[in-house]
Amino acid sequence: MTIYRFNDIANLRQEIAIAAARMIAEEGTSYDVAKRKAARMILGNSRITGEILPDNATVENEVRLYNELFLSDTQPARLLHLRHLSLRLMKKLAIFNPYVTGAVLKGTGGEHSDIHLQLFTDNVKDVEIFLLNNGIDFDVSESPQSGGKHPAREIIHFVWQGEIVHLAVYEPDDIRRPNKFFGPHYERADPDELQRLINSRGVK
């Protein structure tokens, strides 16, 4: 078994984060898959342990840096486009108390990014009926369960205005739950907050 010193681990994490960030920005790879692919690319057949993998916050920072260094001519306009579309969709879904989350909120949204919204409503079927009445075909999947995180009642997926959208539907009272309840998507913004980001063209 390979034994790494503390400095080796820190350096490995950073290398993996940088390689993973490129996959996320250029290919749209998910964070978990990108980290493991990057680790295999760097370490070969060595056993990959959890302590070697960087956390999502580290990878996200590297995605931000990658966008600034290599995609500065396209990513800001793409992000602004996604934010405008997200806001329009949130206004359509206003009765379901929508919030935007993920890369569109955090400012790392790029060519391969989807729109992620959280809805807080009593009846998930009302959301489905609303979409059907607006001519939107959708698929439904169960919420992933990981240590009690992401306990949405269901996740609704569809294409809107040429973009892939994911709606995670929660109980109304869930909005007051602690951050860990939502896992990596605990940061969210309501339509007013998103409008302020658009007006400032800022990155949260």
C-alpha positions as CSV (number, residue, x, y, z in Angstrom):
1,M,0.0,0.0,0.0
2,T,1.3,3.4,-0.9
3,I,1.9,5.7,2.1
4,Y,1.8,9.5,1.5
5,R,3.2,12.2,3.7
6,F,1.0,15.1,4.7
7,N,2.6,17.5,2.1
8,D,2.2,14.8,-0.6
9,I,-1.5,14.5,0.2
10,A,-2.0,18.3,0.1
11,N,-0.2,18.5,-3.3
12,L,-2.1,15.5,-4.7
13,R,-5.4,17.1,-3.7
14,Q,-4.5,20.3,-5.5
15,E,-3.4,18.4,-8.6
16,I,-6.6,16.4,-8.6
17,A,-8.7,19.5,-8.1
18,I,-7.1,21.3,-11.0
19,A,-7.5,18.3,-13.3
20,A,-11.1,17.8,-12.2
21,A,-11.9,21.5,-12.7
22,R,-10.9,21.2,-16.4
23,M,-13.2,18.2,-16.9
24,I,-16.1,20.0,-15.2
25,A,-15.6,23.2,-17.2
26,E,-14.8,21.7,-20.6
27,E,-16.9,18.5,-20.5
28,G,-19.6,19.1,-18.0
29,T,-18.5,16.1,-15.8
30,S,-20.1,15.9,-12.4
31,Y,-17.9,16.8,-9.4
32,D,-17.8,13.3,-8.0
33,V,-17.0,11.6,-11.3
34,A,-14.4,14.3,-12.2
35,K,-12.6,14.0,-9.0
36,R,-12.3,10.2,-9.3
37,K,-11.3,10.4,-13.0
38,A,-8.7,13.0,-12.2
39,A,-7.3,10.9,-9.3
40,R,-7.0,7.8,-11.6
41,M,-5.3,9.9,-14.3
42,I,-2.7,11.2,-11.8
43,L,-2.3,8.1,-9.6
44,G,-2.7,5.4,-12.2
45,N,-3.6,2.1,-10.5
46,S,-2.8,3.3,-7.0
47,R,-5.6,2.8,-4.5
48,I,-7.7,6.0,-4.3
49,T,-8.7,6.8,-0.7
50,G,-11.1,9.5,0.5
51,E,-8.3,11.5,2.1
52,I,-6.7,12.1,-1.3
53,L,-9.8,13.5,-3.0
54,P,-10.3,17.3,-2.7
55,D,-13.6,18.6,-1.3
56,N,-16.1,20.2,-3.7
57,A,-15.3,23.7,-2.4
58,T,-11.7,23.3,-3.5
59,V,-12.7,22.0,-6.9
60,E,-15.3,24.8,-7.3
61,N,-12.6,27.4,-6.7
62,E,-10.4,25.7,-9.4
63,V,-13.4,25.8,-11.8
64,R,-13.7,29.5,-11.2
65,L,-10.0,30.0,-11.9
66,Y,-10.1,27.8,-15.0
67,N,-13.0,29.9,-16.3
68,E,-11.1,33.1,-15.7
69,L,-7.9,31.8,-17.4
70,F,-9.2,29.9,-20.3
71,L,-12.9,30.7,-20.9
72,S,-13.1,34.4,-20.1
73,D,-14.3,35.2,-23.7
74,T,-17.4,32.9,-23.5
75,Q,-18.2,31.9,-19.9
76,P,-19.4,35.2,-18.5
77,A,-22.0,35.6,-21.3
78,R,-23.0,32.0,-20.9
79,L,-23.5,32.4,-17.2
80,L,-25.5,35.6,-17.7
81,H,-27.7,33.8,-20.2
82,L,-28.4,30.9,-17.8
83,R,-29.2,33.4,-15.0
84,H,-31.7,35.3,-17.2
85,L,-33.4,32.0,-18.2
86,S,-33.4,30.8,-14.6
87,L,-35.1,34.1,-13.5
88,R,-37.7,33.8,-16.2
89,L,-38.5,30.2,-15.2
90,M,-38.6,31.2,-11.5
91,K,-41.2,33.9,-12.2
92,K,-43.3,31.3,-14.1
93,L,-43.0,29.0,-11.1
94,A,-43.6,31.7,-8.5
95,I,-46.5,30.0,-6.7
96,F,-44.1,27.1,-5.8
97,N,-41.6,29.4,-4.0
98,P,-38.6,28.8,-6.3
99,Y,-34.9,29.2,-5.5
100,V,-31.9,28.9,-7.8
101,T,-28.9,26.9,-6.7
102,G,-25.8,25.2,-8.2
103,A,-23.4,26.6,-10.7
104,V,-25.8,29.2,-12.1
105,L,-26.0,30.8,-8.6
106,K,-22.3,30.3,-7.7
107,G,-21.0,31.8,-10.9
108,T,-19.3,28.8,-12.3
109,G,-22.0,28.0,-14.8
110,G,-20.6,27.3,-18.3
111,E,-21.3,25.6,-21.6
112,H,-22.3,22.3,-20.1
113,S,-24.2,23.5,-17.0
114,D,-27.8,22.8,-16.3
115,I,-30.3,24.9,-14.4
116,H,-31.1,23.7,-10.8
117,L,-34.0,25.1,-8.9
118,Q,-35.5,24.2,-5.5
119,L,-39.3,24.4,-5.0
120,F,-41.0,24.5,-1.6
121,T,-44.6,23.5,-2.0
122,D,-47.3,21.3,-0.3
123,N,-48.2,19.2,-3.3
124,V,-45.6,17.9,-5.8
125,K,-48.4,16.9,-8.1
126,D,-49.4,20.5,-8.5
127,V,-46.0,21.2,-10.0
128,E,-46.4,18.3,-12.5
129,I,-49.9,19.5,-13.5
130,F,-48.5,23.1,-13.9
131,L,-45.8,21.8,-16.3
132,L,-48.2,19.7,-18.3
133,N,-50.6,22.7,-18.6
134,N,-47.8,24.7,-20.0
135,G,-46.9,22.0,-22.6
136,I,-43.7,20.9,-20.8
137,D,-42.8,17.2,-21.0
138,F,-40.8,16.0,-18.1
139,D,-39.3,13.0,-16.4
140,V,-39.3,12.3,-12.7
141,S,-36.6,10.6,-10.6
142,E,-36.4,9.8,-6.9
143,S,-34.2,12.1,-4.8
144,P,-30.8,10.5,-4.0
145,Q,-30.4,9.6,-0.4
146,S,-26.9,10.1,1.0
147,G,-26.5,10.3,4.7
148,G,-29.9,12.0,5.0
149,K,-29.0,14.7,2.4
150,H,-31.0,15.8,-0.6
151,P,-34.3,14.5,0.8
152,A,-36.4,16.2,-1.9
153,R,-39.7,14.4,-2.5
154,E,-38.8,14.0,-6.1
155,I,-36.7,15.7,-8.8
156,I,-38.3,16.8,-12.1
157,H,-36.2,17.0,-15.2
158,F,-37.1,18.7,-18.5
159,V,-35.8,20.9,-21.3
160,W,-36.9,24.5,-21.3
161,Q,-35.7,27.1,-23.8
162,G,-33.0,24.7,-25.0
163,E,-31.6,24.2,-21.5
164,I,-31.9,21.2,-19.2
165,V,-33.7,22.0,-15.9
166,H,-33.8,20.1,-12.7
167,L,-36.5,20.9,-10.1
168,A,-35.9,19.5,-6.6
169,V,-39.3,19.6,-4.8
170,Y,-39.3,20.0,-1.0
171,E,-41.9,20.4,1.7
172,P,-42.6,24.1,2.6
173,D,-41.1,23.7,6.1
174,D,-37.9,22.2,4.7
175,I,-36.7,25.7,3.8
176,R,-35.9,26.3,7.5
177,R,-33.8,23.1,7.8
178,P,-30.0,23.4,8.4
179,N,-27.6,23.5,5.5
180,K,-26.5,19.9,5.8
181,F,-30.0,18.8,5.0
182,F,-29.5,20.0,1.4
183,G,-25.9,18.7,0.9
184,P,-23.9,20.7,-1.7
185,H,-26.9,22.6,-2.9
186,Y,-27.6,24.4,0.4
187,E,-26.8,27.8,-1.1
188,R,-29.8,29.2,-2.8
189,A,-31.2,32.5,-4.0
190,D,-34.8,33.7,-4.5
191,P,-35.8,35.7,-7.6
192,D,-34.9,39.1,-6.1
193,E,-31.5,37.9,-5.1
194,L,-30.9,36.5,-8.6
195,Q,-32.0,39.7,-10.2
196,R,-29.5,41.6,-8.1
197,L,-26.7,39.3,-9.3
198,I,-27.8,39.8,-12.9
199,N,-27.9,43.6,-12.4
200,S,-24.4,43.6,-10.9
201,R,-23.1,40.9,-13.2
202,G,-21.5,39.7,-10.0
203,V,-20.4,36.3,-8.9
204,K,-21.6,35.1,-5.6
